[in-house]
Amino acid sequence: MENNTSKLSQNSLGYWEVTEKPTDEMLQEYYAQKYYQQCKGAHQKVYSQDELAFYEAKVIQRAAMINRLLPTLENKTCLDVGCGEGFELQYFKNNGWDVKGIDFSSDGMAKQNPSCLNLLETGNVYELLDKEIESNKKYSVVWLQNVLEHVIDPQALLQKLLKLVVPDGCAVITVPNDFSALQKHALETGKIDRDFWVALPDHLSYFDAKSLRATSEANGWFCHSVTADFPIDWFLMNESSNYIQNNQVGKAAHHARVDLENLIQQQDMNKVLDFWVALAGIGMGRNITAFISPKD
C-alpha cells in the first residue's frame, strides 16, 4: 500500500499539509462541478431519519456550546462558509437567526434543504468572503464545518475570518481529527495497512486538537474550547468492526455511530458538552470543533 503521508509535511504549528497544492481554479472546478453532483463522501441523496437526527444533534450541541461560552452574545447573525447541504442554515433559520451561506455549489442544498436556497450565494468562496469584508458586514458567528482542511491556505482563511466576526462573537471550526494517537496506533500495530485519513485531493491540511488550537491562536484568535464527536475510529480496534480492513462492515459502523450519538444527545446537555470536551482533550473523536474569538 502507498504511504500517502509521504506527500505531506508537518509545519511548525503541528498540522500536516500537502507539499504540492492545487490552484484556486482547480479547486473551484472540483467543488462546483464534481463534489455534490457525484455524491462524494458523506453527501447522499437520501438520509434516514436517524441520520437526520444525528446531523441536527451536532448542530444543537455546537449552538449550545456557543451559548455556554458566550452567554451575552447579541444580534444573532451567522455566516456559514462552505454551507454544503444547508443543515446548519436550516437550524439557525428555524431558531430566528439572520443567516447567510456561501459555497461553490448549490447542488447539495438543493437536494437537502431547498427552502434555504434564497439564503445562499454561490461562487468562488474566497471572492465571496472578500465581498463580505468589503461590505463591512460582521457576524456574531462564522461557521466552517469541514472546510478548513480543504483550502489551499488555512492560515490565510483564518485571518480573513477575523474581519467578519464582531469582537464578542466567535468562529466555529470543525475539521477531521487526523494523525491522532489512535490512528497512528492502529497503523503501527497492523490493525490497518494504510494511512486512510489522508484523503487526496479533497483534504489539503490535517489537524488534531493541539494543532487546530495552535493554528487558530497563531492567526489572531483566542481558542475558548475544543470539542469532539463520536470516535468511530475505535471500531478499528476490533477485527470484526474494522471498516478499513473490511469495507463490508463500514455501513454497520456508521449506523452504530449514529445510534450512539443520538443516545448521547438524549442526556443532560451540560454533561453532553463536558463529555465531548473531555474526549477532545485526550485526542479522541473523528472530528473536532474549535470555538474561537478574535483576540483583544
Phi, psi and omega in degrees: 000139180288140177269101183291339179299336179296343179269003183240164170221149180263127182267183187292341178272354173101349179268157181263144180218153179295137181282327178246100187268150178285172176273165175302320182296319179297318180293316181300317179296319183298311184282328181284325190252343188238321199297296183283327181299327180267003180053047181286157174062224184278351186280121186236169176279327183224133175247148175286166177297323178296320179293319177298321177295322178297312180297319179293324180300319180294322178294317180300317181296316182290325175294321177295324178292322175301314180296324179292315185281327184231068187293341182259012182299129180244178178050072187291091178235144184219132171251118180260108184268118186074053192285352170057241185275354169086014181296323180289317177302316181298317181297309184291324175300314180296338181258020169085012178278154170271111191235154175214143177238146173230143181196165177292329188221152175260359190297316180298316180290324179299327179283321191254320184221064185298338180292349179260002184300329179288351179261002187252139170238129183251155180147194175295119187299322179296319178294322178294323176296317177299321178297318177297317180296316181296332179280354181065020177280134176235150184239152176285332177222131168247130191242125175231106179253114181052053178239316189302326181288345183267342190274157183292319184229089183296329180291320177297323179294316178300323179292323176298317185296333178303329183280356184247358184248133176296155186305325181260015179264196182205162168250143178244112189243114177251131178220160171296148176268098189244158188056036179286163178300323181292315179299314181294323177296317180298322180288316183293329182266005176079012178287336172229158185249009181200160177277075190298337184285345175281103189248087180264141007265009185294308186260122182258341179223152188225118186244152160242182185299319182295313183286330177294317177296314182297319181293319178299311185288336177282350184238032170095011183245154168254127182267112179288315188195158172232131178244167179238177166236190187297131182279078180301338177299342176302329181297342179290343181283346180245122184299336180283341182239013183283096187284348176278316179282337180221095184292351177292338181261004182298317181295320179295321178297318179298314181294324176296318177300313180300314180299316181292319177299316181292327176293316178299321182297339180282353183273176178303130188298321179297321177291324177298313180297318178299322180297313181292326175295316180296321180296316177297325182296335177255016173082013182259173182105136179286327174236154176231150181229125177259138177250110190231146178234153177302137177292150179296000000 
